Amino acid sequence: MFAAEVYAGMDRFAGPVVIWVSCVALWILAKTVRRGLGHEVEFSEHMILSELPGLPLELLCSLGWVLALRHGDWASALLLLWWGPGYLIVAGRAVTSGLRPASWAPLALATSWGCKLSYLALMAIFAWHGLWALPFAYSVWIMADQARLAWFKGSADRTRRTFEDLWLPRLLYPAFLFLPFAVEVPGGWAAGALGTLIAIAWLLGLVQVANSGKFFEQPDPIHSPNLRDIVYLPEVGGRPCEGKQGRPVPGGIDQSSVGRGELSRVREAVSSGSSGVSSSSLGQERPRVRG
């Protein structure tokens, strides 16, 4: 179970993956510096561009899944199925079929916990085998994206989510940026310097988000390019899948003050992607639920 050969096989290709995510991070940092200097700089919100930086990591997990099958390590095969082939299949379907975010509502909570727990398990196994390159690569990918969202989209994203669901293991994301100062990671101290710059950019971005009053502003789950925002879609029971009940969601409805019949019409609109339910039809000053 969790055979060393599987994870050592993945670690052999960690160097190129670290270089890839580092190049993406440097690109984001360069744009962030220009933005900080007052230049007009924008980032596309397309899902492909937001997920592409992590593609080598998912391909590497797919390789690990194959290695696990070859070694008869079914526990590793199950774990790596989530981050490898499973991720690629779901992302491919979402991109090619134009799958609407509302379609994910019934699975939102399950996928959220699946990602949380599988990430923890994966990091624990790499630590157990003394392999730190890929945990560092994951953090560079995740935290560079967090800096991008803070600076260019005014979103606290995972930091806001931590205040909502109190999932403290998210602190590992920024903490692992400093791994090169403590353990062997491709790039050595240069990788550590990059991790430090990412952490600084992220923190400065959060300060800007907080100063703008948007720190606790939840995203519109219907239109967000981030699949993880599906946790804000209403469940069949009429409450957010995560976060605080009855809290307004931009582009959504504060469900704590909507009647049962009205809420049924809102749920139908969300699940069908309809744009026919507006705030005026509910008799309140509320944003429209759009498809």
Protein Blocks (a to p, Z undefined) as FASTA:
>chain_A
ZZfklmmmmmmmmmmmmmmmmmmmmmmmmmmmmmmnopacdddfbfklmmmmmmmmmmmm
mmmmmmmmmnopaklmmmmmmmmmmmmmmmmmmmmnopafklmmmmmmmmmmmmmmmmmm
mmmmmmmnopaklmmmmmmmmmmmmmmmmmmnopaklmmmmmmnopaklmmmmmmmmmmm
mmccehijmmmmmmmmmmmmmmmmmmmmmmnopmmpccdfklpcblklmmmpccfkopaf
bdjehiacehiacfklccfklmmmmmmmmmnopakbcfklnopacddddZZ
